[in-house]
């Protein structure tokens, strides 16, 4: 009886102990413990990522540098023991910059050997090397010969590329500009052959008009040539069979015409205005040149006298 009572109490105690373990919540970790755990985890992740980056960078150097410069019987592990991996990236970037500077100086010396000028491009308007960040980024010196060679390669690239607007770019105000290759010609036949081969006139017509209409751009260009290159425009029109004459009536012929027509000043001004609007240009010299004919001229004196009962007028 005593043993049965003791075993029943023992079973009851174990039952309550299991019940307390299941129902009572586990106390959460303290903030300090959480922060320490998080920081330790982040440090481990950072060290793991940095170590993987260093391992990858070391692998690149191993394959592309050490294997190419070291002798076959040498081991690169001994060399890695003497290298501080934390300074490896900065040191390698400094080496690359030094090599680029060396290549630039070597190229300049070669240009001097073939007679190229070493003078830099003269800048105006307060511009300096920092005004051209792309040239500065790729270490392109501001030399006339180097800039010309670069332009030649860009034009050649545009003719070999599938991108049609490779020579188009935008200014800071979003206006579009197009670079056009215009070859120099010695004769008109050579000019036409270059225009058909390079098609630079088509590029000019497409780039000049905002709407991209070639007819509109051609009209603008012809009007500009007619206004500022009048004689050449008339000569070209005559060679095409277009009847345009650049000859105007001089002061003597104009004065004789108006004197013989006995037209007053206001009348010939109106006539000249209509003719100028219709033909698009002046047909006579300006009125000022006609008035200059009066300078130094004697005004006629008219009178009459009686000779033997006959009146003679002059």
C-alpha positions in Angstrom: 0.0 0.0 0.0 2.8 2.4 0.8 4.6 1.6 -2.5 1.4 2.2 -4.5 0.9 5.6 -2.9 4.5 6.7 -3.5 4.3 5.6 -7.2 1.0 7.4 -7.7 2.4 10.6 -6.2 5.4 10.3 -8.4 3.3 9.9 -11.5 1.2 12.9 -10.5 4.4 15.0 -10.1 5.7 14.1 -13.5 2.3 14.9 -15.1 2.3 18.4 -13.6 5.9 18.9 -14.6 5.2 18.1 -18.3 2.1 20.3 -18.2 4.2 23.3 -16.9 6.8 22.8 -19.6 4.2 22.8 -22.3 2.0 25.7 -21.2 4.6 28.2 -19.8 6.1 30.4 -22.6 9.7 30.6 -23.2 11.1 34.0 -22.2 12.3 36.1 -25.3 15.9 37.0 -25.6 16.9 40.4 -24.3 17.6 43.3 -26.6 21.3 43.3 -25.9 21.5 39.6 -26.8 19.5 40.3 -30.0 21.7 43.2 -31.0 24.8 41.2 -30.4 23.5 38.3 -32.4 22.4 40.5 -35.3 25.7 42.4 -35.4 27.6 39.1 -35.3 25.5 37.7 -38.2 26.0 40.9 -40.3 29.8 40.9 -39.6 29.9 37.2 -40.6 28.0 38.0 -43.9 30.1 41.0 -44.6 33.3 39.1 -44.0 32.0 36.2 -46.1 31.1 38.5 -49.1 34.3 40.5 -48.9 36.3 37.3 -48.7 34.4 35.9 -51.7 35.2 39.1 -53.6 38.8 38.9 -52.7 38.9 35.3 -53.7 37.4 36.2 -57.1 39.8 39.1 -57.6 42.7 36.9 -56.6 41.5 34.3 -59.1 41.5 36.9 -61.8 45.0 38.0 -61.0 46.1 34.4 -60.8 44.8 33.5 -64.2 45.4 36.7 -66.2 48.5 38.0 -64.6 50.6 35.7 -62.4 50.3 32.6 -64.8 51.5 34.8 -67.6 54.5 36.4 -66.0 55.8 33.8 -63.5 58.2 31.0 -64.5 56.7 27.5 -64.8 58.6 26.1 -61.8 57.5 28.9 -59.4 54.5 28.7 -57.1 52.3 31.7 -56.7 51.2 30.7 -53.2 54.5 32.0 -51.8 53.8 35.3 -53.4 50.3 35.5 -52.0 51.7 35.1 -48.5 53.6 38.4 -48.9 50.6 40.4 -50.3 48.1 42.3 -48.1 44.7 41.5 -49.7 43.1 44.5 -48.2 45.4 46.8 -50.3 45.2 44.6 -53.4 42.3 46.4 -55.2 43.6 49.9 -54.6 47.1 48.9 -55.7 45.8 47.3 -58.9 43.6 50.3 -59.8 46.7 52.6 -59.3 48.6 50.3 -61.6 46.0 50.5 -64.3 46.0 54.3 -64.2 49.8 54.4 -64.5 49.7 52.0 -67.5 47.1 54.2 -69.2 49.2 57.3 -68.6 52.2 55.5 -70.0 50.3 54.4 -73.1 49.2 58.0 -73.7 52.7 59.4 -73.4 54.0 56.7 -75.7 51.4 57.6 -78.3 52.3 61.2 -78.1 55.9 60.4 -78.7 55.0 58.3 -81.8 53.0 61.2 -83.2 56.0 63.5 -82.7 58.2 61.0 -84.8 55.9 61.4 -87.8 55.8 65.2 -87.5 52.5 65.7 -85.8 52.1 68.9 -83.8 52.2 68.6 -80.0 50.3 71.8 -79.5 47.1 71.5 -77.6 43.7 72.8 -78.9 43.3 76.4 -77.9 40.1 76.8 -75.8 38.0 80.0 -75.6 35.2 81.2 -73.4 36.7 80.0 -70.2 36.6 76.4 -71.2 39.2 73.9 -69.8 39.8 70.2 -69.7 37.1 69.7 -67.1 34.6 71.1 -69.6 34.9 67.8 -71.6 34.2 65.0 -69.0 34.1 62.2 -71.6 37.5 63.0 -73.0 38.9 63.4 -69.5 37.4 60.0 -68.4 39.1 58.1 -71.2 42.3 60.1 -71.0 42.0 61.6 -74.5 44.4 64.5 -74.8 43.2 67.8 -76.4 45.5 67.5 -79.4 44.4 68.5 -82.9 45.7 65.4 -84.6 44.2 63.0 -82.0 40.8 64.7 -82.1 40.8 64.5 -85.9 41.7 60.8 -85.8 38.9 60.3 -83.3 36.4 62.0 -85.6 37.5 60.0 -88.5 36.9 56.7 -86.6 33.5 57.9 -85.5 32.4 58.7 -89.0 33.7 55.4 -90.2 31.8 53.7 -87.4 28.6 55.4 -88.4 28.9 54.2 -92.0 29.5 50.6 -90.8 26.8 50.5 -88.1 23.1 49.5 -88.4 22.1 52.5 -86.3 21.1 55.3 -88.7 21.2 58.1 -86.2 24.5 57.4 -84.6 25.8 60.9 -85.4 22.8 62.6 -83.8 22.9 64.0 -80.3 20.9 66.3 -78.1 22.1 69.6 -76.6 21.2 70.6 -73.0 18.0 72.2 -74.3 17.0 68.9 -76.0 17.4 70.3 -79.5 18.7 67.7 -81.9 21.9 68.2 -83.8 23.2 66.0 -86.6 26.8 65.7 -87.8 27.1 65.5 -91.6 30.0 64.2 -93.5 30.7 66.6 -96.3 33.6 65.6 -98.6 35.5 68.3 -100.5 35.1 68.4 -104.3 37.2 69.9 -107.1 34.7 69.9 -109.9 30.9 69.7 -110.3 31.0 66.2 -111.6 33.1 65.2 -108.6 30.6 67.1 -106.4 27.7 65.1 -107.8 29.6 61.8 -107.4 30.3 62.5 -103.8 26.7 63.5 -103.2 25.4 60.2 -104.6 28.1 58.2 -102.8 28.0 59.7 -99.3 24.4 61.1 -99.6 25.3 64.0 -97.4 22.8 66.3 -99.1 20.0 64.0 -98.1 21.3 64.1 -94.6 21.3 67.9 -94.6 17.8 68.0 -95.9 16.5 65.6 -93.3 18.4 67.3 -90.4 17.6 70.9 -91.4 13.7 70.8 -91.3 12.1 70.2 -87.9 9.3 68.2 -89.5 11.8 66.0 -91.5 10.3 67.1 -94.9 13.0 67.3 -97.5 11.0 69.7 -99.8 10.6 72.2 -97.0 14.3 72.1 -96.1 15.3 72.4 -99.8 13.1 75.5 -100.1 14.7 77.1 -97.1 18.2 76.4 -98.4 17.4 77.8 -101.9 15.9 80.9 -100.5 18.9 81.5 -98.3 21.2 81.0 -101.3 19.1 83.4 -103.4 19.3 86.1 -100.7 23.0 85.8 -99.7 24.5 84.3 -102.8 22.4 86.1 -105.5 24.8 86.0 -108.4 25.7 82.3 -108.0 22.0 81.5 -107.6 21.2 83.3 -110.9 24.0 81.6 -112.7 22.9 78.1 -111.5 19.2 78.9 -112.5 20.3 80.0 -115.9 22.3 76.8 -116.5 19.2 74.8 -115.6 17.1 76.8 -118.2 15.3 78.9 -115.6 15.0 82.5 -117.0 16.3 84.7 -114.3 18.4 87.7 -115.1 20.6 89.4 -112.6 21.2 92.4 -114.9 19.5 95.6 -113.7 18.9 98.9 -115.5 21.6 101.4 -114.7 21.0 105.0 -113.7 21.3 106.5 -117.2 18.9 104.1 -118.8 16.4 104.5 -115.9 16.5 108.2 -116.1 16.0 108.3 -119.8 13.1 105.9 -119.5 11.3 108.0 -116.9 12.0 111.3 -118.7 10.7 109.9 -122.0 7.6 108.5 -120.4 7.0 111.9 -118.7 6.0 109.9 -115.5 5.9 111.8 -112.2 7.9 110.6 -109.3 5.0 109.0 -107.4 4.0 107.1 -110.5 7.4 105.4 -111.2 7.7 104.6 -107.5 4.4 102.7 -107.7 5.4 100.9 -110.9 8.8 99.8 -109.4 7.1 98.5 -106.2 4.7 96.3 -108.2 7.5 95.0 -110.5 9.7 94.2 -107.5 7.0 92.3 -105.7 6.2 90.3 -108.8 9.7 89.4 -109.9 11.1 89.2 -106.3 14.0 91.6 -107.0 14.8 95.1 -108.1 14.8 95.8 -111.8 16.6 99.2 -111.7 19.2 100.8 -109.6 17.9 102.6 -106.5 16.4 106.1 -106.8 19.3 107.6 -104.9 21.7 106.7 -107.8 19.3 108.4 -110.3 19.2 111.6 -108.2 23.0 111.6 -108.1 23.0 112.4 -111.8 21.7 115.9 -111.0 24.8 116.7 -109.0 26.8 119.3 -110.9 24.4 119.6 -113.8 23.2 123.0 -115.1 19.5 123.7 -115.1 18.2 124.7 -118.6 17.4 128.4 -119.1 14.4 129.1 -121.4 13.7 132.4 -123.0 12.7 134.0 -126.3 13.6 137.1 -128.3 12.3 138.8 -131.4 14.3 138.8 -134.6 12.9 140.8 -137.6 9.4 140.5 -136.4 9.8 136.7 -135.7 9.8 135.2 -132.1 12.5 132.7 -131.5 12.2 130.5 -128.4 15.0 128.5 -126.8 
